[in-house]
């Protein structure tokens, strides 16, 4: 059933316009025009009503960065899109194949959906890629340690923020991962709350005009203040804790994210985010995506590694400091040809 829904959502999100249409026309074509006489739904206190579930798992096959081969082409051709769509559908078919075979593998684990016609989530710079890193950004990226580039774990610093299930940072928390892509919006007078299924975080967006806290008061997802510009919710987020971003490099405390959320019809939000970090990047990048409503989406607990034992397990099983303990454990099991040192 999820596969059928994903197909319907993907077709809804694919702009059907001439290939020679302007960039602006193709961007607007991602959204269904509201029916005649449609009016912006509003809360009891008069704000545009964004409440509901807007899972982004269906965006998982749209790359964050554009392939260099596409240059400044922001949209795929019909042929390119069909090939990308068919590849994604082949992966989605793994679910039914695993069911028939009595297996549970990546077909059940991953929730990627289909690609959009736009060739990348990033639309600025024009090449659809992160801007160049500063020397400081290059240094931080080179020294970042996570389970993707580390094989011997000595202490907590050898694990990334995602490894430890702390956060996906900003703007990564607003973008699809491999699964658990739920986003739900709640509203009350003076406050918008954005709840994230992945790592079960909630962003509090204050609309009451309060000032940001002092710069040394920092948060994993920053401190968010919002206001309405017409029917668009504008969110300014600052006060980030350094090293919490899963972007092109770990972020500094100067990270600044500006987001726009605009309800285009009853079932689509236009999501835009401008990301700046002058310590890390030379310039900014912009994300631009259509969100789709799915109010029957199930928001599940994100337990990550249950029992919180995996970090300790990685250290015990790879660090040379525990080679004797590993050898003794193998010996106790009667295994002679054990490997006492980690495979690198």
Secondary structure as the mmCIF struct_conf table of DSSP 4:
data_model
#
loop_
_struct_conf.conf_type_id
_struct_conf.id
_struct_conf.beg_label_comp_id
_struct_conf.beg_label_asym_id
_struct_conf.beg_label_seq_id
_struct_conf.end_label_comp_id
_struct_conf.end_label_asym_id
_struct_conf.end_label_seq_id
HELX_RH_AL_P HELX_RH_AL_P1 UNK A 2 UNK A 13
BEND BEND1 UNK A 14 UNK A 14
TURN_TY1_P TURN_TY1_P1 UNK A 19 UNK A 20
BEND BEND2 UNK A 21 UNK A 21
HELX_RH_AL_P HELX_RH_AL_P2 UNK A 23 UNK A 28
TURN_TY1_P TURN_TY1_P2 UNK A 29 UNK A 30
BEND BEND3 UNK A 31 UNK A 31
HELX_LH_PP_P HELX_LH_PP_P1 UNK A 32 UNK A 35
TURN_TY1_P TURN_TY1_P3 UNK A 36 UNK A 37
STRN STRN1 UNK A 42 UNK A 42
TURN_TY1_P TURN_TY1_P4 UNK A 44 UNK A 45
BEND BEND4 UNK A 46 UNK A 47
STRN STRN2 UNK A 48 UNK A 48
STRN STRN3 UNK A 52 UNK A 53
HELX_RH_3T_P HELX_RH_3T_P1 UNK A 57 UNK A 59
TURN_TY1_P TURN_TY1_P5 UNK A 60 UNK A 61
BEND BEND5 UNK A 62 UNK A 62
BEND BEND6 UNK A 64 UNK A 65
HELX_RH_3T_P HELX_RH_3T_P2 UNK A 68 UNK A 70
TURN_TY1_P TURN_TY1_P6 UNK A 71 UNK A 72
STRN STRN4 UNK A 75 UNK A 75
HELX_RH_AL_P HELX_RH_AL_P3 UNK A 78 UNK A 101
TURN_TY1_P TURN_TY1_P7 UNK A 102 UNK A 102
BEND BEND7 UNK A 105 UNK A 105
HELX_RH_AL_P HELX_RH_AL_P4 UNK A 106 UNK A 109
BEND BEND8 UNK A 117 UNK A 117
STRN STRN5 UNK A 118 UNK A 118
BEND BEND9 UNK A 119 UNK A 119
BEND BEND10 UNK A 121 UNK A 121
STRN STRN6 UNK A 122 UNK A 124
BEND BEND11 UNK A 125 UNK A 125
TURN_TY1_P TURN_TY1_P8 UNK A 126 UNK A 127
BEND BEND12 UNK A 128 UNK A 129
HELX_LH_PP_P HELX_LH_PP_P2 UNK A 130 UNK A 132
STRN STRN7 UNK A 133 UNK A 133
HELX_LH_PP_P HELX_LH_PP_P3 UNK A 134 UNK A 134
HELX_RH_AL_P HELX_RH_AL_P5 UNK A 135 UNK A 143
TURN_TY1_P TURN_TY1_P9 UNK A 147 UNK A 149
BEND BEND13 UNK A 151 UNK A 152
BEND BEND14 UNK A 155 UNK A 155
HELX_RH_3T_P HELX_RH_3T_P3 UNK A 156 UNK A 158
BEND BEND15 UNK A 159 UNK A 159
TURN_TY1_P TURN_TY1_P10 UNK A 161 UNK A 165
BEND BEND16 UNK A 166 UNK A 166
TURN_TY1_P TURN_TY1_P11 UNK A 170 UNK A 171
HELX_RH_3T_P HELX_RH_3T_P4 UNK A 172 UNK A 174
BEND BEND17 UNK A 175 UNK A 175
BEND BEND18 UNK A 178 UNK A 179
STRN STRN8 UNK A 183 UNK A 188
TURN_TY1_P TURN_TY1_P12 UNK A 189 UNK A 190
STRN STRN9 UNK A 191 UNK A 196
TURN_TY1_P TURN_TY1_P13 UNK A 197 UNK A 197
HELX_RH_3T_P HELX_RH_3T_P5 UNK A 198 UNK A 200
STRN STRN10 UNK A 201 UNK A 206
BEND BEND19 UNK A 208 UNK A 208
HELX_LH_PP_P HELX_LH_PP_P4 UNK A 210 UNK A 214
TURN_TY1_P TURN_TY1_P14 UNK A 215 UNK A 216
STRN STRN11 UNK A 219 UNK A 219
TURN_TY1_P TURN_TY1_P15 UNK A 220 UNK A 221
STRN STRN12 UNK A 223 UNK A 229
TURN_TY1_P TURN_TY1_P16 UNK A 230 UNK A 231
STRN STRN13 UNK A 232 UNK A 238
STRN STRN14 UNK A 240 UNK A 240
HELX_LH_PP_P HELX_LH_PP_P5 UNK A 241 UNK A 241
TURN_TY1_P TURN_TY1_P17 UNK A 242 UNK A 243
BEND BEND20 UNK A 247 UNK A 249
TURN_TY1_P TURN_TY1_P18 UNK A 253 UNK A 254
STRN STRN15 UNK A 256 UNK A 265
TURN_TY1_P TURN_TY1_P19 UNK A 266 UNK A 267
STRN STRN16 UNK A 268 UNK A 276
TURN_TY1_P TURN_TY1_P20 UNK A 278 UNK A 280
STRN STRN17 UNK A 281 UNK A 281
BEND BEND21 UNK A 282 UNK A 283
STRN STRN18 UNK A 284 UNK A 292
TURN_TY1_P TURN_TY1_P21 UNK A 295 UNK A 296
BEND BEND22 UNK A 304 UNK A 305
HELX_RH_3T_P HELX_RH_3T_P6 UNK A 306 UNK A 308
HELX_RH_AL_P HELX_RH_AL_P6 UNK A 310 UNK A 318
HELX_RH_3T_P HELX_RH_3T_P7 UNK A 320 UNK A 322
HELX_RH_AL_P HELX_RH_AL_P7 UNK A 323 UNK A 332
TURN_TY1_P TURN_TY1_P22 UNK A 333 UNK A 334
BEND BEND23 UNK A 336 UNK A 337
BEND BEND24 UNK A 341 UNK A 341
#
